[in-house]
Amino acid sequence: MTPAVGGTISEVLVTDTQAVKKGDVLVKIDQTDARLALAQAEAELGQAIMVPLTGWLAARFGPVRVFVWSTALFGIFGMLCGLSTSLGMLVVARIFRGFSGGPLMPLSQTLLLRIFPKEKAAAAIGLWSMTTLIAPVTGPILGGYLCDEYSWHWVFMISTPFAAVCAFIAWNMLKRCEAAAIRTPFDMIGLVLLVIWVAALQVMLDEGKNLDWFACDKIVALCIIAGIGFAAFIIWELYDDHPIVDLRVFRHRGFTVSVTTIGLAFAAFFGINVLIPLWLQNFMGYTATIAGLAMAWSGLSSIFVAPMAAQLARKTDPRKLVFFGVIWFGIVTLWRAVATTDMGFFDVAMPLIVMGFGMPFIFIPTTDLALGSVEAHEMDSAAGLMNFLRTLSGAFATSMITTVWGDQITRNHAELVGLADQDLSVRAMLDGSGAPLDVVNQVIDYLIVQQSVMLATNQMMVAIGAIVIVAALITWLSPKPARVVEPGTGGH
């Protein structure tokens, strides 16, 4: 299952997904990866903006209608993504797809638990958790296969028929569970301020690396807009009678600590899921399919543990479960910081398998820990805010990880140039093979780049692992929840 490595020197040097510019060490990821990464970041932006609106939309139009329309629109905009003929069209379609998908996660749990009787609530949580963990197993494999065998367009278009069928079935089965619509005031100013500062921050993070960050006036302007917009948003939401995001829930220490922990953990999880496929496909010779198979192992092991985590979350102090899950995640991340370029497929997959056993203990009990710390009438607002911050942390990590990783590659390369082949043994061996001088220089530089990337990847793992361990320790700053959260009272 390891990727094939071989061929002549020129075949090794000339690849479709990597180019090294002498003197600057600029690593060029192929255009498809860059296009999909940018579109993903913009989708996260759309989702981050829409998640806080879920409660208002469900109250105003009915949760079933919102869920069905969100599912249908998710499929429609997925088709538009697949039919995109330019990067601009793809980004716009992805933003609206993010808008459509925002309410799906919070409403899916609520509607599911309306079907189950109360005595089967724990089983419902386990079932729901298992289905949400299937995506890490099937997604990377199916996405890699479609990209390798067909085109990246099919990654988006394949969701359209499933969304259409699900929307039709959901409406016919769930319309009897529809709640009466309630006309509630809408905080338009709060929404505008939210869109302004989140959009400015996201664009700044996306474009910062290409525009040399704060050396560019555009990045400085976006930073100022994001800062002012965020401050205005905070002030308005704290004093408005019907805020779009109820920031008053942060007065509860347990909620604040829980959201901080899950934000750091989710950012680390997202960052790793961006970094590892880039490393495997662009520097380890893996195809998208094989990289997907390697990444899928964490989701597979999570599926088996999720039911147990759901049951324990109802009986055990959630702080213990979250601490165990996060510290497990941090230790495994540090384990992955000793990777080498000689690793085989199962050497890459084994830490992911082990990591998967701890992930359900992070994402399932955090609902109890966070929502169990707020008042009953604040549950919906707290759930929406928790999802919003989790989504925003994922978008932030997606934007930042490639920038820091690329900078570290450049820094490592500059250091290794002066240290590599000091005894000239490699150069002598290549000269002895009759290779031209240019080829000799390119081979040596290629080897240096490979090690620079490997070092940068390991350094990122050390930093991420340290952050995750700090997040685990923060968990104990939360008081024990005063009550158990009843299933269906808040979003995941």
VEXDOBA-463982 format. One record per residue (C-alpha): residue in three letters; x, y, z. Coordinates in nm, 3 decimals, decimal comma, always signed. Each point is the difference from the previous one (the first is absolute). Layout:
// residues N
SITE   r    east   north      up
SITE ALA       X       Y       Z
...
//
This chain:
// residues 492
SITE   r    east   north      up
SITE MET  +0,000  +0,000  +0,000
SITE THR  +0,302  +0,229  +0,010
SITE PRO  +0,031  +0,244  -0,289
SITE ALA  +0,230  -0,098  -0,277
SITE VAL  +0,334  +0,179  -0,002
SITE GLY  +0,253  -0,052  -0,276
SITE GLY  +0,097  +0,096  -0,352
SITE THR  +0,284  +0,214  -0,129
SITE ILE  +0,129  +0,312  +0,170
SITE SER  -0,187  +0,220  -0,245
SITE GLU  -0,324  -0,189  +0,067
SITE VAL  +0,039  +0,058  +0,371
SITE LEU  +0,071  +0,370  -0,047
SITE VAL  -0,277  +0,079  -0,246
SITE THR  -0,342  -0,036  +0,165
SITE ASP  -0,344  +0,144  -0,061
SITE THR  -0,055  +0,121  +0,351
SITE GLN  +0,327  +0,154  +0,113
SITE ALA  +0,247  +0,258  -0,128
SITE VAL  +0,296  +0,143  +0,186
SITE LYS  +0,133  +0,342  -0,089
SITE LYS  +0,371  +0,029  +0,071
SITE GLY  +0,103  +0,264  +0,252
SITE ASP  -0,354  +0,053  +0,130
SITE VAL  -0,120  -0,353  +0,071
SITE LEU  -0,358  +0,068  -0,098
SITE VAL  -0,204  -0,318  +0,009
SITE LYS  -0,277  +0,012  -0,255
SITE ILE  -0,298  -0,221  +0,081
SITE ASP  -0,193  -0,104  -0,309
SITE GLN  -0,283  +0,224  -0,113
SITE THR  -0,272  -0,250  +0,080
SITE ASP  +0,103  -0,025  +0,366
SITE ALA  +0,028  +0,378  +0,030
SITE ARG  -0,338  +0,051  -0,164
SITE LEU  -0,175  -0,248  +0,226
SITE ALA  +0,174  +0,134  +0,312
SITE LEU  -0,111  +0,357  -0,076
SITE ALA  -0,354  -0,115  -0,074
SITE GLN  -0,006  -0,197  +0,326
SITE ALA  +0,111  +0,306  +0,198
SITE GLU  -0,275  +0,210  -0,155
SITE ALA  -0,257  -0,274  +0,074
SITE GLU  +0,106  +0,006  +0,363
SITE LEU  -0,058  +0,376  -0,005
SITE GLY  -0,356  -0,046  -0,128
SITE GLN  -0,070  -0,271  +0,253
SITE ALA  +0,144  +0,206  +0,286
SITE ILE  -0,235  +0,286  -0,083
SITE MET  -0,308  -0,219  -0,036
SITE VAL  +0,034  -0,223  +0,309
SITE PRO  -0,097  +0,276  +0,251
SITE LEU  -0,313  +0,065  -0,206
SITE THR  -0,127  -0,358  +0,033
SITE GLY  -0,207  +0,068  +0,311
SITE TRP  -0,167  +0,307  -0,149
SITE LEU  -0,069  -0,174  -0,332
SITE ALA  -0,146  -0,307  +0,172
SITE ALA  -0,227  +0,214  +0,218
SITE ARG  -0,107  +0,222  -0,289
SITE PHE  -0,062  -0,264  -0,270
SITE GLY  -0,010  -0,331  +0,187
SITE PRO  +0,291  -0,240  +0,058
SITE VAL  -0,117  -0,261  -0,251
SITE ARG  -0,042  +0,255  -0,281
SITE VAL  +0,344  +0,147  +0,073
SITE PHE  +0,158  -0,345  +0,008
SITE VAL  -0,162  -0,112  -0,325
SITE TRP  +0,078  +0,322  -0,186
SITE SER  +0,358  -0,002  +0,130
SITE THR  +0,045  -0,356  -0,125
SITE ALA  -0,146  +0,078  -0,342
SITE LEU  +0,203  +0,320  -0,043
SITE PHE  +0,314  -0,182  +0,113
SITE GLY  -0,046  -0,238  -0,292
SITE ILE  -0,081  +0,276  -0,249
SITE PHE  +0,306  +0,205  +0,087
SITE GLY  +0,206  -0,319  -0,002
SITE MET  -0,098  -0,045  -0,365
SITE LEU  +0,095  +0,362  -0,072
SITE CYS  +0,340  -0,061  +0,161
SITE GLY  +0,052  -0,299  -0,226
SITE LEU  -0,105  +0,198  -0,307
SITE SER  +0,235  +0,290  +0,084
SITE THR  +0,213  +0,121  -0,287
SITE SER  +0,205  +0,252  +0,198
SITE LEU  +0,141  +0,044  +0,348
SITE GLY  -0,234  +0,292  +0,064
SITE MET  -0,308  -0,207  -0,083
SITE LEU  +0,124  -0,284  +0,220
SITE VAL  +0,062  +0,229  +0,297
SITE VAL  -0,344  +0,165  -0,028
SITE ALA  -0,175  -0,337  -0,030
SITE ARG  +0,197  -0,132  +0,297
SITE ILE  -0,097  +0,301  +0,213
SITE PHE  -0,370  -0,059  -0,069
SITE ARG  +0,049  -0,372  +0,059
SITE GLY  +0,145  +0,092  +0,338
SITE PHE  -0,305  +0,216  +0,070
SITE SER  -0,223  -0,294  -0,086
SITE GLY  +0,191  -0,252  +0,209
SITE GLY  +0,022  +0,215  +0,312
SITE PRO  -0,332  -0,105  +0,160
SITE LEU  +0,034  -0,371  -0,083
SITE MET  +0,216  -0,112  +0,292
SITE PRO  -0,195  +0,175  +0,282
SITE LEU  -0,340  -0,093  -0,142
SITE SER  +0,088  -0,359  -0,085
SITE GLN  +0,041  -0,093  +0,366
SITE THR  -0,309  +0,190  +0,111
SITE LEU  -0,226  -0,160  -0,261
SITE LEU  +0,147  -0,345  +0,054
SITE LEU  -0,074  +0,010  +0,371
SITE ARG  -0,358  +0,109  -0,059
SITE ILE  -0,059  -0,338  -0,163
SITE PHE  +0,148  -0,207  +0,283
SITE PRO  -0,182  -0,047  +0,332
SITE LYS  +0,178  +0,143  +0,302
SITE GLU  +0,111  -0,339  +0,134
SITE LYS  +0,193  -0,061  -0,322
SITE ALA  +0,175  +0,337  +0,000
SITE ALA  +0,344  -0,149  +0,071
SITE ALA  -0,037  -0,239  -0,294
SITE ALA  -0,097  +0,293  -0,221
SITE ILE  +0,310  +0,192  +0,100
SITE GLY  +0,218  -0,302  -0,073
SITE LEU  -0,164  -0,050  -0,339
SITE TRP  +0,034  +0,366  -0,089
SITE SER  +0,365  +0,006  +0,110
SITE MET  +0,083  -0,307  -0,206
SITE THR  -0,148  +0,148  -0,317
SITE THR  +0,197  +0,323  +0,044
SITE LEU  +0,320  -0,204  +0,030
SITE ILE  -0,057  -0,194  -0,322
SITE ALA  +0,105  +0,302  -0,208
SITE PRO  +0,370  -0,019  +0,100
SITE VAL  -0,002  -0,361  -0,121
SITE THR  -0,186  +0,024  -0,329
SITE GLY  +0,070  +0,365  -0,092
SITE PRO  +0,379  -0,010  -0,053
SITE ILE  -0,018  -0,335  -0,182
SITE LEU  -0,286  +0,098  -0,231
SITE GLY  +0,137  +0,349  -0,057
SITE GLY  +0,347  -0,132  -0,080
SITE TYR  -0,138  -0,260  -0,240
SITE LEU  -0,213  +0,257  -0,184
SITE CYS  +0,293  +0,241  -0,032
SITE ASP  +0,237  -0,271  -0,121
SITE GLU  -0,232  -0,182  -0,239
SITE TYR  -0,231  +0,279  -0,118
SITE SER  +0,013  +0,366  +0,104
SITE TRP  -0,027  +0,215  +0,312
SITE HIS  -0,334  +0,125  -0,136
SITE TRP  -0,161  -0,332  +0,095
SITE VAL  +0,096  +0,050  +0,366
SITE PHE  -0,271  +0,267  +0,008
SITE MET  -0,250  -0,134  -0,250
SITE ILE  -0,032  -0,343  +0,163
SITE SER  -0,182  +0,158  +0,296
SITE THR  -0,283  +0,139  -0,213
SITE PRO  -0,209  -0,318  -0,053
SITE PHE  +0,046  -0,102  +0,365
SITE ALA  -0,111  +0,343  +0,118
SITE ALA  -0,309  -0,011  -0,222
SITE VAL  -0,104  -0,342  +0,128
SITE CYS  +0,068  +0,092  +0,364
SITE ALA  -0,197  +0,324  -0,028
SITE PHE  -0,300  -0,183  -0,149
SITE ILE  +0,006  -0,276  +0,264
SITE ALA  +0,061  +0,243  +0,287
SITE TRP  -0,301  +0,214  -0,090
SITE ASN  -0,236  -0,296  -0,034
SITE MET  +0,117  -0,163  +0,323
SITE LEU  +0,056  +0,304  +0,221
SITE LYS  -0,271  +0,247  -0,096
SITE ARG  -0,218  -0,143  +0,278
SITE CYS  +0,270  +0,121  +0,245
SITE GLU  -0,006  +0,357  -0,132
SITE ALA  -0,024  +0,268  +0,270
SITE ALA  -0,213  +0,310  -0,030
SITE ALA  +0,183  +0,299  -0,143
SITE ILE  +0,057  +0,294  +0,233
SITE ARG  +0,065  +0,352  -0,122
SITE THR  +0,303  +0,126  +0,190
SITE PRO  +0,196  +0,326  -0,044
SITE PHE  +0,299  -0,030  -0,227
SITE ASP  +0,327  +0,168  +0,092
SITE MET  +0,095  +0,137  -0,341
SITE ILE  +0,275  +0,229  +0,132
SITE GLY  +0,155  -0,291  +0,189
SITE LEU  -0,007  -0,214  -0,314
SITE VAL  +0,164  +0,273  -0,210
SITE LEU  +0,275  +0,049  +0,256
SITE LEU  +0,051  -0,377  +0,022
SITE VAL  +0,036  -0,032  -0,376
SITE ILE  +0,241  +0,296  -0,017
SITE TRP  +0,250  -0,113  +0,261
SITE VAL  -0,013  -0,373  -0,083
SITE ALA  +0,035  +0,065  -0,374
SITE ALA  +0,285  +0,247  +0,050
SITE LEU  +0,181  -0,241  +0,230
SITE GLN  -0,046  -0,294  -0,239
SITE VAL  +0,123  +0,192  -0,306
SITE MET  +0,297  +0,128  +0,200
SITE LEU  +0,095  -0,354  +0,098
SITE ASP  -0,049  -0,133  -0,353
SITE GLU  +0,198  +0,274  -0,176
SITE GLY  +0,260  +0,076  +0,266
SITE LYS  +0,261  -0,246  -0,120
SITE ASN  -0,027  +0,102  -0,366
SITE LEU  +0,016  +0,372  +0,083
SITE ASP  +0,283  -0,019  +0,256
SITE TRP  -0,233  +0,067  +0,292
SITE PHE  +0,033  +0,341  +0,163
SITE ALA  +0,245  +0,125  -0,260
SITE CYS  -0,310  +0,038  -0,221
SITE ASP  -0,244  +0,289  +0,048
SITE LYS  -0,294  -0,225  -0,087
SITE ILE  +0,078  -0,239  +0,286
SITE VAL  +0,043  +0,291  +0,242
SITE ALA  -0,336  +0,142  -0,109
SITE LEU  -0,173  -0,334  +0,041
SITE CYS  +0,153  -0,040  +0,346
SITE ILE  -0,129  +0,343  +0,105
SITE ILE  -0,348  -0,075  -0,141
SITE ALA  -0,010  -0,335  +0,179
SITE GLY  +0,115  +0,154  +0,328
SITE ILE  -0,245  +0,291  -0,007
SITE GLY  -0,283  -0,222  -0,122
SITE PHE  +0,066  -0,253  +0,277
SITE ALA  +0,005  +0,269  +0,270
SITE ALA  -0,323  +0,155  -0,133
SITE PHE  -0,160  -0,344  -0,020
SITE ILE  +0,089  -0,080  +0,362
SITE ILE  -0,137  +0,331  +0,128
SITE TRP  -0,322  -0,022  -0,203
SITE GLU  -0,074  -0,361  +0,090
SITE LEU  +0,053  +0,064  +0,372
SITE TYR  -0,254  +0,282  +0,010
SITE ASP  -0,258  -0,103  -0,262
SITE ASP  -0,328  -0,142  +0,137
SITE HIS  -0,013  -0,277  -0,262
SITE PRO  +0,362  -0,072  -0,101
SITE ILE  +0,074  -0,232  -0,288
SITE VAL  +0,276  -0,150  +0,217
SITE ASP  -0,064  +0,009  +0,375
SITE LEU  +0,347  +0,076  +0,135
SITE ARG  -0,132  +0,016  +0,355
SITE VAL  +0,042  -0,378  +0,027
SITE PHE  +0,374  +0,060  +0,041
SITE ARG  -0,069  +0,112  +0,356
SITE HIS  -0,021  -0,371  +0,082
SITE ARG  +0,355  -0,120  +0,068
SITE GLY  -0,080  -0,356  -0,095
SITE PHE  -0,126  +0,101  -0,343
SITE THR  +0,296  +0,229  -0,066
SITE VAL  +0,254  -0,265  +0,097
SITE SER  -0,179  -0,269  -0,201
SITE VAL  -0,018  +0,211  -0,315
SITE THR  +0,368  +0,092  +0,036
SITE THR  +0,098  -0,365  +0,032
SITE ILE  -0,209  -0,121  -0,292
SITE GLY  +0,112  +0,297  -0,214
SITE LEU  +0,368  -0,082  +0,050
SITE ALA  -0,057  -0,374  -0,047
SITE PHE  -0,209  +0,046  -0,313
SITE ALA  +0,250  +0,246  -0,150
SITE ALA  +0,278  -0,254  +0,060
SITE PHE  -0,209  -0,282  -0,147
SITE PHE  -0,084  +0,206  -0,308
SITE GLY  +0,358  +0,119  -0,041
SITE ILE  +0,135  -0,355  +0,005
SITE ASN  -0,263  -0,113  -0,250
SITE VAL  +0,120  +0,273  -0,237
SITE LEU  +0,372  -0,051  +0,058
SITE ILE  +0,032  -0,378  -0,028
SITE PRO  -0,167  -0,042  -0,345
SITE LEU  +0,211  +0,287  -0,139
SITE TRP  +0,316  -0,166  +0,130
SITE LEU  -0,096  -0,347  -0,124
SITE GLN  -0,110  +0,104  -0,348
SITE ASN  +0,258  +0,266  -0,079
SITE PHE  +0,313  -0,138  +0,164
SITE MET  -0,049  -0,369  +0,078
SITE GLY  -0,127  -0,109  -0,342
SITE TYR  -0,347  -0,108  +0,114
SITE THR  -0,294  +0,024  -0,232
SITE ALA  -0,314  +0,172  +0,130
SITE THR  -0,166  -0,342  +0,041
SITE ILE  +0,281  -0,151  +0,207
SITE ALA  +0,028  +0,317  +0,208
SITE GLY  -0,375  -0,025  +0,064
SITE LEU  +0,037  -0,363  +0,107
SITE ALA  +0,273  +0,099  +0,246
SITE MET  -0,209  +0,281  +0,149
SITE ALA  -0,314  -0,215  +0,024
SITE TRP  +0,133  -0,221  +0,279
SITE SER  -0,067  +0,258  +0,273
SITE GLY  -0,367  +0,013  -0,096
SITE LEU  -0,027  -0,378  -0,012
SITE SER  +0,131  -0,047  +0,354
SITE SER  -0,219  +0,287  +0,122
SITE ILE  -0,315  -0,175  -0,120
SITE PHE  +0,056  -0,294  +0,233
SITE VAL  +0,060  +0,220  +0,305
SITE ALA  -0,279  +0,257  -0,059
SITE PRO  -0,287  -0,204  +0,156
SITE MET  +0,202  -0,057  +0,318
SITE ALA  +0,091  +0,369  +0,020
SITE ALA  -0,367  +0,094  -0,039
SITE GLN  -0,103  -0,231  +0,282
SITE LEU  +0,278  +0,116  +0,235
SITE ALA  -0,089  +0,364  -0,069
SITE ARG  -0,335  -0,058  +0,174
SITE LYS  +0,154  -0,162  +0,309
SITE THR  +0,345  +0,154  +0,052
SITE ASP  +0,133  +0,346  +0,077
SITE PRO  +0,048  +0,136  -0,355
SITE ARG  +0,317  +0,180  +0,106
SITE LYS  +0,171  -0,336  +0,046
SITE LEU  -0,106  -0,122  -0,343
SITE VAL  +0,100  +0,320  -0,178
SITE PHE  +0,335  +0,010  +0,179
SITE PHE  +0,068  -0,362  -0,093
SITE GLY  -0,093  +0,056  -0,364
SITE VAL  +0,200  +0,321  -0,040
SITE ILE  +0,311  -0,126  +0,181
SITE TRP  -0,013  -0,318  -0,209
SITE PHE  -0,019  +0,215  -0,313
SITE GLY  +0,299  +0,207  +0,114
SITE ILE  +0,219  -0,300  +0,083
SITE VAL  -0,071  -0,169  -0,333
SITE THR  +0,078  +0,328  -0,181
SITE LEU  +0,339  +0,013  +0,173
SITE TRP  +0,052  -0,363  -0,104
SITE ARG  -0,053  +0,107  -0,361
SITE ALA  +0,279  +0,258  +0,036
SITE VAL  +0,268  -0,265  -0,063
SITE ALA  -0,100  -0,075  -0,359
SITE THR  +0,261  -0,066  -0,269
SITE THR  +0,003  -0,007  -0,378
SITE ASP  +0,054  -0,378  +0,015
SITE MET  -0,339  -0,068  +0,162
SITE GLY  -0,233  -0,248  -0,165
SITE PHE  -0,377  +0,010  -0,022
SITE PHE  -0,068  -0,174  +0,331
SITE ASP  +0,265  +0,211  +0,175
SITE VAL  -0,210  +0,301  -0,097
SITE ALA  -0,333  -0,164  +0,078
SITE MET  +0,081  -0,151  +0,341
SITE PRO  +0,003  +0,329  +0,198
SITE LEU  -0,327  +0,093  -0,170
SITE ILE  -0,159  -0,327  +0,111
SITE VAL  +0,107  +0,060  +0,358
SITE MET  -0,109  +0,364  -0,012
SITE GLY  -0,349  -0,101  -0,115
SITE PHE  -0,069  -0,187  +0,324
SITE GLY  +0,015  +0,327  +0,193
SITE MET  -0,185  +0,237  -0,234
SITE PRO  -0,359  -0,092  +0,106
SITE PHE  +0,092  +0,090  +0,357
SITE ILE  +0,068  +0,355  -0,119
SITE PHE  -0,293  +0,078  -0,225
SITE ILE  -0,283  -0,185  +0,177
SITE PRO  +0,037  +0,106  +0,370
SITE THR  +0,073  +0,364  -0,080
SITE THR  -0,372  +0,059  -0,055
SITE ASP  -0,073  -0,109  +0,356
SITE LEU  +0,293  +0,194  +0,141
SITE ALA  -0,081  +0,325  -0,182
SITE LEU  -0,379  +0,000  -0,003
SITE GLY  -0,022  -0,141  +0,352
SITE SER  +0,161  +0,320  +0,122
SITE VAL  -0,262  +0,247  -0,130
SITE GLU  -0,356  +0,080  +0,098
SITE ALA  -0,281  -0,199  -0,161
SITE HIS  -0,131  +0,300  -0,198
SITE GLU  +0,352  +0,062  -0,140
SITE MET  +0,045  -0,347  -0,145
SITE ASP  -0,082  +0,082  -0,362
SITE SER  +0,221  +0,310  -0,002
SITE ALA  +0,286  -0,186  +0,165
SITE ALA  -0,027  -0,291  -0,245
SITE GLY  +0,005  +0,232  -0,301
SITE LEU  +0,294  +0,197  +0,138
SITE MET  +0,195  -0,319  +0,074
SITE ASN  -0,048  -0,122  -0,357
SITE PHE  +0,091  +0,342  -0,137
SITE LEU  +0,329  +0,020  +0,190
SITE ARG  +0,087  -0,359  -0,085
SITE THR  -0,059  +0,069  -0,370
SITE LEU  +0,196  +0,325  +0,017
SITE SER  +0,293  -0,173  +0,168
SITE GLY  +0,004  -0,260  -0,277
SITE ALA  +0,001  +0,271  -0,267
SITE PHE  +0,280  +0,184  +0,181
SITE ALA  +0,209  -0,316  +0,022
SITE THR  -0,058  -0,081  -0,368
SITE SER  +0,125  +0,344  -0,103
SITE MET  +0,297  +0,015  +0,234
SITE ILE  +0,146  -0,349  -0,018
SITE THR  +0,131  +0,022  -0,356
SITE THR  +0,153  +0,344  +0,063
SITE VAL  +0,194  -0,105  +0,309
SITE TRP  +0,098  -0,331  -0,157
SITE GLY  +0,128  +0,168  -0,317
SITE ASP  +0,199  +0,256  +0,198
SITE GLN  +0,155  -0,274  +0,209
SITE ILE  +0,098  -0,193  -0,314
SITE THR  +0,181  +0,307  -0,132
SITE ARG  +0,174  +0,055  +0,335
SITE ASN  +0,111  -0,364  +0,024
SITE HIS  +0,128  +0,002  -0,356
SITE ALA  +0,213  +0,306  +0,067
SITE GLU  +0,158  -0,173  +0,299
SITE LEU  +0,050  -0,337  -0,169
SITE VAL  +0,172  +0,147  -0,308
SITE GLY  +0,302  +0,085  +0,213
SITE LEU  +0,004  -0,336  +0,177
SITE ALA  -0,081  -0,252  -0,272
SITE ASP  +0,276  -0,203  -0,165
SITE GLN  +0,283  +0,179  +0,178
SITE ASP  +0,242  -0,279  -0,089
SITE LEU  -0,116  +0,014  -0,366
SITE SER  -0,054  -0,378  -0,003
SITE VAL  -0,342  +0,022  -0,165
SITE ARG  +0,129  +0,239  -0,265
SITE ALA  +0,298  -0,229  -0,067
SITE MET  -0,232  -0,301  -0,038
SITE LEU  -0,223  +0,185  -0,247
SITE ASP  +0,301  +0,136  -0,191
SITE GLY  +0,134  -0,353  -0,022
SITE SER  -0,325  -0,117  -0,160
SITE GLY  +0,058  +0,239  -0,288
SITE ALA  -0,293  +0,228  +0,080
SITE PRO  +0,023  +0,356  -0,137
SITE LEU  +0,077  +0,279  +0,248
SITE ASP  -0,352  +0,146  -0,020
SITE VAL  -0,155  -0,340  +0,077
SITE VAL  +0,238  -0,048  +0,294
SITE ASN  -0,099  +0,338  +0,145
SITE GLN  -0,371  -0,072  -0,053
SITE VAL  +0,020  -0,339  +0,168
SITE ILE  +0,178  +0,141  +0,305
SITE ASP  -0,249  +0,286  +0,022
SITE TYR  -0,289  -0,246  -0,038
SITE LEU  +0,131  -0,207  +0,292
SITE ILE  +0,036  +0,313  +0,212
SITE VAL  -0,357  +0,104  -0,080
SITE GLN  -0,130  -0,345  +0,096
SITE GLN  +0,168  +0,019  +0,338
SITE SER  -0,107  +0,364  +0,048
SITE VAL  -0,362  -0,101  -0,053
SITE MET  +0,032  -0,298  +0,234
SITE LEU  +0,155  +0,214  +0,273
SITE ALA  -0,267  +0,268  -0,043
SITE THR  -0,276  -0,262  +0,025
SITE ASN  +0,145  -0,141  +0,320
SITE GLN  +0,050  +0,346  +0,146
SITE MET  -0,364  +0,081  -0,071
SITE MET  -0,104  -0,321  +0,177
SITE VAL  +0,200  +0,095  +0,309
SITE ALA  -0,161  +0,344  +0,011
SITE ILE  -0,351  -0,138  -0,057
SITE GLY  +0,053  -0,273  +0,260
SITE ALA  +0,111  +0,255  +0,260
SITE ILE  -0,307  +0,215  -0,070
SITE VAL  -0,230  -0,300  +0,037
SITE ILE  +0,153  -0,101  +0,334
SITE VAL  -0,051  +0,356  +0,128
SITE ALA  -0,363  -0,024  -0,116
SITE ALA  -0,037  -0,322  +0,202
SITE LEU  +0,129  +0,169  +0,315
SITE ILE  -0,236  +0,294  -0,052
SITE THR  -0,294  -0,242  +0,029
SITE TRP  +0,047  -0,021  +0,377
SITE LEU  -0,064  +0,373  +0,039
SITE SER  -0,366  -0,080  -0,066
SITE PRO  -0,225  -0,078  +0,298
SITE LYS  -0,192  -0,325  -0,007
SITE PRO  -0,330  +0,053  -0,188
SITE ALA  -0,289  +0,054  +0,240
SITE ARG  -0,235  -0,209  -0,213
SITE VAL  -0,007  -0,249  -0,284
SITE VAL  -0,099  +0,128  -0,342
SITE GLU  -0,309  -0,173  -0,133
SITE PRO  +0,044  -0,123  -0,357
SITE GLY  -0,155  +0,227  -0,258
SITE THR  +0,023  +0,317  +0,211
SITE GLY  +0,295  +0,135  -0,191
SITE GLY  +0,200  -0,046  -0,319
SITE HIS  +0,317  -0,196  -0,026
//
